[in-house]
Amino acid sequence: MTIEGGALGVMSYMVRPLFDEVFVAGDAASVRWIAFAIGGIFVLRALSGFGQRVLVMSVGLKVTTALQTRMLDHLLGLDARYFQDNAPGQLIERVRGDTQALQATASAALMTLGRDTVSILSLIAVMLWVDWVWAALAFIGVPVLMLPLAGLQTWIRGTSRRAREAAGTISTRLDEIFHGIVSIKVNRLEDHESQRFGREVDGFLSSQIRAEAGKAALPAVIDVVAALGFLGVLLYGGGEILAGTKSVGDFMSFFTAMALLFDPLRRLSSVSGQVQGAAASLERIYAVMDAEPEIVSPPAPQPIAPGEIRFENVAFSYGDTPILNGLSFTAESGKLTALVGPSGAGKSTVFGLLTRLIDKQSGGVTIGGVDVAQASLQDLRALFAVVGQDAALFDETIAENIRLGRLDASETEIEAAAETASVTEFAARQPKGLQTLVGPRGSALSGGQKQRVAIARAVLRDAPLLLLDEPTSALDTRSEGIVQAALARLSEGRTTLMIAHRLSTVRDADKIIVLEEGRVVEEGRHADLIARGGAYARLAAAQATEEG
């Protein structure tokens, strides 16, 4: 950068002997050395320019990828609540869009600040060496335009921030459209979604154009400064040339330095605008990195082992909305306990409290007599295998999705887990077997097939505590039977807690706990609860009516 930037100053200096010794004095002997000197400057500038661009871009890309990795590491450590409050598209835009915008600006800024600052200093040195009065006149317009420049930078930062937020909204909208494409098509919502997306894009376009207009105004202000400077120097310096107090070489050297000076000044002003835009991205990155998890491991964690699960007078609220109101129950070790009740009764909240995805406001949640809040998060969550109603599959092979249960599992163990969960039954019909890709979010598999892959993952995990969150709620009768058989094999010998909507799935449970408004209203076995004619019997009758 120093070599490339300083070359401009040397080049403007060489104009003086070129005019005074060659063009005015007619010294033929000076032509050769001046020509070689100017040619050498261009070659040196080309080589140094290539080197600094490669170095700066390489460093910029490495910093960006490191920042993206660090941001994802940080996000993965935040509470589940953070992801409820921040849409996936917004987070994707921060990890990808904001860091890339920052990298592009940082690379350009480094090159411009390093190279052009040296260029400006060397050119100003030549101008001062020729005539300091001319140099002062060249910058006569700078004080007048400082206030407009500061105002433009504030404008650019604000509009760039709004543009980045709009870009995040666009990413969120696209994420929702692509994941809800089936519903969109079935409900003929293509035009509606297209128009809604168009409005989001128009909002982004408006903010981005305003930001770019502000950036374009900065070099325009520099051109106004240049116009005032050229005017002052020509009016004052022209008289000195005519009077013979300054040579033509002095004049040409000064004007060459002055003409070359305003080009790096324009680039610096443009970078100033880009930096203000990048500052908006930087603020959004800092907002992510400054977020801290509220649910963390205690300073001195207690060892925790599988055992009886107990809730004692537990209260929990989402904001001002109470979910659990003094919930108390016990799930015996090695047995199947089912949680049933209407939507909003707090069943899923129980699972969140057990795994500390959320924390209670009061009461006690213990496993084997140890409060879950006193154990390390790693030790606590190692106790659980979870099968939910929405199997979380990734766009990998069936085998790789099963392997997520235990990353160090062998191929033999994966195949055994697949067999236990009846995955082999459908995978065998695929040309690539367990190496078949499941598609984004498991889109290449049916609901029952996805559930079986999730069960195989839980089998492979081989955790002592099993959480089943309505694993058969969205399945047809045949798929439900296959999945229930796989779940029965998985539950053997494990402490199992099941949330069930279909009461047919909990008939054989060792204990059924009926929740209403965050409290236990009944508990017992299926036959006993039906005989009582209470809340469970009413649920069973209502479900029978719906199915009938």
C-alpha positions in Angstrom: 0.0 0.0 0.0 2.8 2.4 0.9 4.6 1.6 -2.4 1.5 2.0 -4.5 0.4 5.2 -2.7 3.8 6.8 -2.7 4.2 6.2 -6.4 1.6 8.9 -7.2 3.7 11.5 -5.3 6.9 10.4 -7.1 5.0 10.5 -10.5 3.8 14.1 -9.9 7.3 15.2 -8.9 8.7 13.7 -12.1 6.4 16.0 -14.2 8.6 19.0 -13.2 11.9 17.8 -14.8 9.9 16.5 -17.7 8.6 19.9 -18.6 11.5 22.1 -17.4 14.4 19.9 -18.8 12.8 18.3 -21.8 9.9 20.3 -23.1 11.2 23.8 -22.2 15.0 23.5 -22.1 15.1 20.8 -24.8 17.7 18.6 -23.0 17.6 15.4 -25.1 19.9 13.6 -22.6 17.3 13.8 -19.9 14.6 12.0 -22.0 15.9 8.5 -21.4 16.3 8.6 -17.7 13.0 10.4 -17.1 11.2 7.9 -19.4 12.7 4.9 -17.6 12.0 6.4 -14.2 8.3 7.0 -15.1 8.0 3.5 -16.6 9.6 2.0 -13.6 7.1 3.8 -11.3 4.2 2.3 -13.3 5.6 -1.2 -13.1 6.3 -1.0 -9.4 2.8 0.4 -8.8 1.2 -2.5 -10.7 3.1 -5.2 -8.7 2.5 -3.6 -5.4 -1.2 -3.0 -6.2 -1.7 -6.7 -7.1 0.0 -7.9 -4.0 -1.9 -5.7 -1.6 -5.3 -6.6 -3.2 -4.7 -10.3 -2.8 -3.5 -10.0 0.8 -6.3 -7.7 1.9 -9.0 -9.8 0.3 -7.6 -13.0 1.7 -7.5 -11.5 5.2 -11.0 -10.1 4.8 -12.4 -13.4 3.8 -10.7 -15.3 6.6 -12.0 -12.8 9.2 -15.5 -13.0 7.8 -15.7 -16.8 7.9 -14.2 -16.8 11.4 -16.8 -14.2 12.5 -19.6 -16.3 11.0 -18.4 -19.4 12.9 -18.1 -17.4 16.1 -21.6 -16.0 15.7 -23.1 -19.4 15.2 -21.2 -20.8 18.2 -22.6 -17.9 20.3 -26.2 -18.3 18.9 -26.1 -22.1 19.7 -25.4 -21.2 23.3 -28.4 -18.9 23.7 -31.7 -19.9 25.3 -34.6 -21.3 23.2 -36.5 -18.1 24.1 -34.1 -16.1 21.9 -35.1 -18.0 18.9 -38.8 -17.5 19.6 -38.2 -13.7 19.7 -36.0 -13.6 16.6 -37.1 -15.0 13.2 -34.8 -17.5 11.4 -34.5 -15.1 8.4 -33.3 -12.2 10.6 -30.7 -14.4 12.2 -29.5 -15.8 8.9 -29.2 -12.3 7.5 -27.1 -11.3 10.5 -24.8 -14.3 10.3 -24.4 -14.2 6.5 -25.6 -10.8 5.1 -24.2 -8.5 7.8 -20.8 -10.2 8.0 -20.4 -10.2 4.2 -21.4 -6.5 4.0 -18.8 -5.9 6.7 -16.1 -7.9 4.9 -16.7 -6.1 1.6 -16.4 -2.7 3.3 -13.5 -3.7 5.5 -11.5 -4.9 2.5 -12.2 -1.7 0.5 -11.6 0.5 3.5 -8.2 -1.2 4.3 -7.0 -0.8 0.7 -8.3 2.7 0.4 -7.1 4.0 3.8 -3.7 2.4 3.5 -2.9 3.2 -0.2 -4.8 6.4 -0.6 -3.7 8.0 2.7 -0.1 7.5 1.6 -1.0 8.9 -1.9 -2.6 12.0 -0.4 0.3 12.6 2.0 2.9 12.2 -0.8 0.9 14.5 -3.2 0.4 17.1 -0.5 4.1 17.0 0.2 4.8 17.7 -3.5 2.3 20.6 -3.5 3.8 22.1 -0.4 7.3 21.7 -1.9 6.2 23.6 -5.0 4.3 26.4 -3.2 2.6 26.3 0.2 0.4 29.3 -0.8 -1.0 27.4 -3.8 -1.5 24.3 -1.5 -3.6 26.4 0.9 -5.7 27.8 -1.9 -6.3 24.3 -3.2 -8.1 23.4 0.0 -10.0 26.6 0.5 -13.4 24.9 0.2 -12.8 22.2 2.8 -13.9 24.1 6.0 -17.1 25.2 4.2 -18.2 21.6 3.4 -17.3 19.8 6.7 -20.8 20.2 8.1 -22.6 18.8 5.0 -20.1 15.8 5.0 -20.9 15.0 8.7 -24.7 15.2 8.0 -24.4 12.9 5.0 -22.5 10.3 7.1 -25.3 10.3 9.8 -27.9 10.0 7.0 -26.1 7.0 5.4 -25.8 5.2 8.7 -29.5 5.5 9.5 -30.7 4.5 6.0 -28.2 1.6 5.9 -29.5 0.3 9.2 -33.1 0.3 7.9 -31.9 -1.4 4.7 -30.2 -4.2 6.7 -33.4 -4.7 8.8 -35.5 -4.8 5.6 -33.1 -7.4 4.2 -33.6 -9.6 7.3 -37.4 -9.3 6.8 -37.0 -10.5 3.2 -35.0 -13.5 4.3 -37.6 -14.3 6.9 -40.4 -14.1 4.3 -38.5 -16.4 1.9 -37.9 -18.9 4.7 -41.6 -19.0 5.5 -42.7 -19.2 1.8 -40.3 -22.1 1.0 -41.2 -24.1 4.1 -44.9 -23.5 3.6 -45.0 -24.1 -0.1 -47.5 -26.9 0.1 -50.0 -24.9 2.1 -49.5 -21.9 -0.2 -50.3 -24.0 -3.3 -53.3 -25.9 -1.7 -54.9 -22.7 -0.6 -54.1 -20.8 -3.8 -52.0 -18.2 -2.0 -49.4 -17.7 -4.7 -50.5 -14.2 -5.7 -51.0 -13.2 -2.1 -47.5 -14.3 -1.1 -45.9 -12.8 -4.2 -47.6 -9.4 -3.5 -46.6 -9.5 0.1 -43.0 -10.3 -0.8 -43.1 -7.5 -3.4 -44.0 -5.0 -0.6 -41.1 -6.2 1.5 -38.7 -5.9 -1.5 -40.0 -2.4 -2.2 -39.3 -1.4 1.4 -35.8 -2.7 1.1 -35.3 -1.0 -2.2 -36.4 2.4 -0.9 -34.1 2.2 2.1 -31.1 0.9 0.0 -31.6 3.6 -2.7 -31.5 6.4 0.0 -28.4 4.8 1.5 -26.7 4.6 -1.9 -27.7 8.2 -2.8 -26.0 9.4 0.4 -22.9 7.5 -0.5 -22.9 9.0 -4.0 -23.2 12.5 -2.5 -19.9 12.2 -0.7 -17.6 12.1 -3.7 -19.8 14.8 -5.3 -19.0 17.1 -2.3 -15.3 16.4 -2.9 -15.7 17.5 -6.5 -17.1 20.8 -5.3 -14.0 21.2 -3.1 -11.8 20.4 -6.1 -13.6 23.0 -8.2 -13.0 25.7 -5.6 -9.4 24.7 -5.2 -8.6 24.7 -9.0 -10.3 28.1 -9.3 -8.2 29.6 -6.5 -4.9 28.2 -7.8 -5.5 29.2 -11.4 -6.4 32.8 -10.5 -3.5 33.2 -8.1 -0.8 30.9 -9.7 -1.6 31.9 -13.3 -0.4 35.5 -12.5 2.9 34.1 -11.0 3.5 32.1 -14.1 3.0 35.1 -16.4 5.2 37.2 -14.2 8.0 34.6 -14.4 8.3 33.9 -10.7 7.3 30.3 -11.2 8.3 27.9 -14.0 6.0 25.9 -16.2 7.5 22.8 -14.6 6.4 24.1 -11.1 2.9 24.7 -12.4 2.5 21.3 -14.1 4.0 19.4 -11.2 1.6 21.2 -8.8 -1.4 20.7 -11.0 -0.5 17.0 -11.7 -0.3 16.5 -7.9 -3.5 18.4 -7.4 -5.4 16.5 -10.1 -4.2 13.2 -8.8 -5.0 14.2 -5.2 -8.8 14.5 -5.6 -9.2 11.0 -7.0 -8.0 9.3 -3.7 -9.9 11.9 -1.8 -13.1 10.8 -3.6 -12.3 7.2 -2.8 -11.8 8.0 0.8 -15.1 9.9 0.9 -16.8 6.9 -0.7 -15.2 4.6 1.9 -16.5 6.9 4.6 -20.0 6.3 3.3 -19.4 2.5 3.1 -18.0 2.5 6.6 -21.2 4.2 7.9 -23.2 1.5 6.1 -21.0 -1.2 7.6 -21.4 0.4 11.0 -25.2 -0.5 10.8 -24.2 -4.1 10.1 -21.7 -4.0 12.9 -24.4 -2.8 15.4 -26.6 -5.8 14.4 -23.7 -8.2 14.8 -22.9 -6.7 18.2 -26.6 -7.1 19.2 -26.2 -10.8 18.6 -22.9 -11.2 20.3 -24.0 -9.1 23.3 -27.0 -11.4 24.0 -26.3 -13.7 26.9 -28.1 -16.9 27.9 -30.1 -16.8 31.1 -30.1 -20.5 31.5 -26.6 -21.7 32.3 -24.9 -24.4 34.3 -24.4 -23.5 38.0 -20.9 -22.6 39.2 -20.6 -25.8 41.2 -22.9 -28.4 39.5 -24.1 -31.5 41.3 -23.8 -34.9 39.7 -27.1 -36.1 38.4 -28.2 -39.7 37.6 -31.4 -41.2 36.1 -34.2 -41.9 38.6 -37.6 -40.7 39.7 -38.9 -37.5 38.1 -40.7 -35.3 40.5 -42.5 -31.9 40.1 -43.4 -30.2 43.3 -45.7 -27.1 43.3 -44.1 -25.8 40.0 -45.2 -22.4 38.7 -44.3 -21.1 35.2 -45.6 -18.2 33.1 -44.8 -16.9 29.6 -44.8 -13.2 30.3 -48.1 -12.4 32.0 -49.7 -15.7 30.9 -49.6 -18.4 33.6 -49.0 -21.9 32.2 -48.3 -24.0 35.2 -50.1 -23.3 38.5 -48.6 -25.4 41.3 -48.0 -28.5 39.3 -47.1 -31.6 41.3 -46.7 -35.2 40.1 -44.2 -38.1 40.2 -43.0 -40.2 37.3 -41.6 -43.5 38.7 -38.2 -44.8 37.5 -38.4 -47.4 34.7 -42.1 -46.8 34.1 -44.2 -45.1 31.4 -46.0 -42.0 32.6 -48.4 -40.2 30.2 -49.5 -36.6 30.3 -52.9 -35.9 28.7 -55.2 -32.9 28.7 -56.5 -30.1 26.4 -54.2 -27.8 24.4 -52.6 -25.2 26.6 -52.8 -27.3 29.7 -48.9 -27.1 30.1 -47.9 -30.6 28.8 -45.1 -29.4 26.5 -43.9 -26.9 29.2 -43.1 -29.9 31.4 -40.6 -31.2 28.9 -39.0 -27.7 28.5 -38.6 -27.5 32.3 -37.1 -31.0 32.5 -34.4 -30.3 29.9 -34.0 -26.7 31.1 -34.9 -25.2 27.8 -36.9 -22.9 30.1 -36.7 -22.4 33.9 -39.5 -22.4 36.4 -40.4 -19.4 38.4 -41.0 -21.4 41.6 -41.3 -24.9 42.9 -39.0 -27.9 42.4 -38.2 -30.1 39.4 -35.9 -33.0 40.4 -34.5 -36.2 38.8 -33.2 -38.8 41.1 -33.6 -36.3 44.0 -31.4 -33.7 42.3 -32.8 -30.3 41.2 -32.3 -30.0 37.5 -31.1 -26.4 38.1 -28.2 -27.7 40.2 -26.8 -30.0 37.5 -24.7 -29.0 34.5 -26.6 -28.5 31.3 -24.4 -31.1 29.5 -25.0 -33.8 32.2 -28.7 -33.1 32.5 -29.4 -33.2 28.7 -27.3 -36.3 28.3 -30.0 -38.2 30.3 -32.7 -37.6 27.7 -33.7 -38.9 24.3 -36.6 -37.0 22.7 -39.0 -38.0 20.0 -41.4 -35.2 19.1 -44.4 -34.8 16.8 -42.2 -32.9 14.3 -39.1 -35.0 13.6 -36.2 -32.6 13.1 -34.4 -34.1 10.1 -31.6 -32.5 8.1 -30.9 -32.6 4.4 -28.5 -35.6 4.8 -28.8 -39.3 4.4 -31.1 -41.5 6.6 -27.9 -42.9 8.2 -26.5 -39.5 9.0 -29.8 -38.4 10.5 -29.8 -41.4 12.7 -26.1 -40.8 13.6 -27.1 -37.5 15.3 -28.2 -39.6 18.2 -24.6 -40.5 18.9 -21.9 -39.1 16.6 -19.3 -41.7 17.4 -21.7 -44.6 16.5 -20.4 -47.3 14.1 -22.3 -48.3 10.9 -23.3 -51.6 12.6 -24.9 -49.7 15.5 -26.7 -47.4 13.1 -28.1 -50.3 11.2 -29.2 -52.0 14.4 -31.0 -48.8 15.5 -32.7 -48.6 12.1 -33.9 -52.2 12.4 -35.3 -51.6 15.9 -37.2 -48.5 14.8 -38.5 -50.2 11.6 -36.5 -47.8 9.4 -35.0 -50.7 7.5 -38.5 -51.7 6.3 -38.9 -48.6 4.1 -35.2 -47.9 3.5 -34.6 -51.3 1.9 -37.0 -50.3 -0.9 -34.7 -47.3 -1.8 -31.8 -47.8 -4.3 -29.3 -46.5 -1.8 -30.9 -47.9 1.4 -29.8 -46.0 4.5 -27.6 -43.7 2.3 -30.8 -42.2 0.7 -31.1 -38.5 1.1 -34.1 -37.4 3.2 -34.4 -33.9 1.5 -34.8 -30.5 3.2 -36.5 -31.1 6.6 -37.1 -34.7 5.6 -39.4 -33.7 2.7 -38.6 -36.9 0.8 -40.1 -39.0 3.5 -43.6 -39.5 4.7 -44.7 -38.5 8.3 -44.4 -42.0 9.6 -41.0 -42.6 8.0 -39.7 -39.4 9.5 -40.9 -40.4 12.9 -39.2 -43.8 12.6 -35.9 -42.1 11.7 -36.3 -39.9 14.9 -37.0 -43.1 16.9 -33.9 -44.7 15.5 -31.9 -41.7 16.5 -33.3 -42.0 20.1 -32.5 -45.8 20.0 -29.0 -45.0 19.1 -28.7 -42.4 21.8 -29.6 -45.0 24.4 -30.4 -42.4 27.1 -32.0 -43.6 30.3 -34.9 -41.0 30.2 -37.2 -40.9 27.3 -39.5 -37.9 26.3 -42.2 -38.6 23.8 -44.1 -35.5 22.6 -47.2 -36.7 20.7 -45.1 -38.8 18.4 -48.1 -40.4 16.5 -50.5 -37.4 16.4 -50.1 -36.7 12.7 -49.9 -40.3 11.4 -52.4 -42.6 9.7 -53.6 -45.8 11.3 -51.0 -48.1 9.6 -48.1 -45.7 10.3 -49.3 -45.2 13.9 -49.2 -49.0 14.5 -45.6 -49.3 13.2 -44.4 -46.3 15.2 -46.1 -47.5 18.3 -44.4 -50.8 18.0 -41.1 -49.1 17.6 -41.8 -46.8 20.6 -42.7 -49.8 22.7 -39.3 -51.4 21.9 -37.6 -48.1 22.7 -39.4 -47.6 26.0 -38.4 -50.9 27.5 -36.4 -50.4 30.7 -36.5 -46.6 30.5 -38.2 -44.0 32.5 -40.6 -42.6 29.9 -42.7 -39.5 29.9 -45.2 -39.2 27.1 -47.4 -36.4 25.9 -50.4 -37.9 24.1 -53.3 -36.5 22.2 -54.6 -39.8 21.0 -55.7 -41.6 24.2 -55.4 -44.9 22.4 -51.6 -44.6 22.7 -51.7 -44.4 26.5 -53.9 -47.3 27.4 -51.0 -49.4 28.6 -49.3 -46.5 30.5 -48.3 -47.3 34.1 -49.7 -43.9 35.1 -51.8 -41.3 33.3 -51.7 -37.7 34.6 -54.5 -35.5 33.4 -53.7 -31.7 33.3 -56.0 -28.8 33.2 -54.9 -25.2 33.4 -51.5 -26.1 34.6 -52.6 -28.4 37.4 -53.1 -32.2 37.9 -56.8 -32.9 38.1 -56.6 -36.7 37.9 -54.0 -39.5 37.8 -54.2 -43.3 37.6 -54.4 -46.1 35.0 -56.6 -46.0 32.0 -59.3 -48.4 33.2 -59.5 -46.7 36.7 -59.8 -43.2 35.2 -62.5 -44.3 32.8 -64.4 -45.8 35.7 -64.3 -42.6 37.7 -66.1 -40.7 35.0 -64.0 -37.5 35.5 -61.9 -35.3 33.3 -60.1 -38.3 31.6 -63.4 -40.0 30.8 -64.8 -36.8 29.3 -61.7 -36.5 27.1 -62.0 -40.1 26.0 -65.7 -39.6 25.2 -65.1 -36.4 23.2 -62.3 -38.1 21.2 -64.5 -41.1 20.5 -67.2 -38.7 19.2 -64.6 -36.9 17.0 -63.3 -40.1 15.5 -66.8 -41.5 15.0 
